[in-house]
């Protein structure tokens, strides 16, 4: 390994995804099954990340879902709306979201 290699800065972020990969989280007694549509929960996570000096909160867009998609993908906030709401109540954390460009023709 090159002895000149050093990590100067490490940037940490939080990915707000909601209940992940399964609809079975409701079985755990401390589970919060509506994390994808619970603004208070998302705000608490963003504020905890901000207090811990994380650099950013990230929310990914989903360009397509249908009735066969997992519930956590269907029932959740759209990134621009959620991040806009979080921007009014956070101060020192970056807010990053993806936005699909497949809804209209590219220009």
Secondary structure, DSSP 4 states (H G I P E B T S, - for coil): --TT--------EEE---S-S-S-GGGSTT--TTTTT-HHHHHHHHHHHHHTT--EEEE---S---TTS-HHHHSS--HHHHHHHHHTT-SSSEEEE---S-SS---
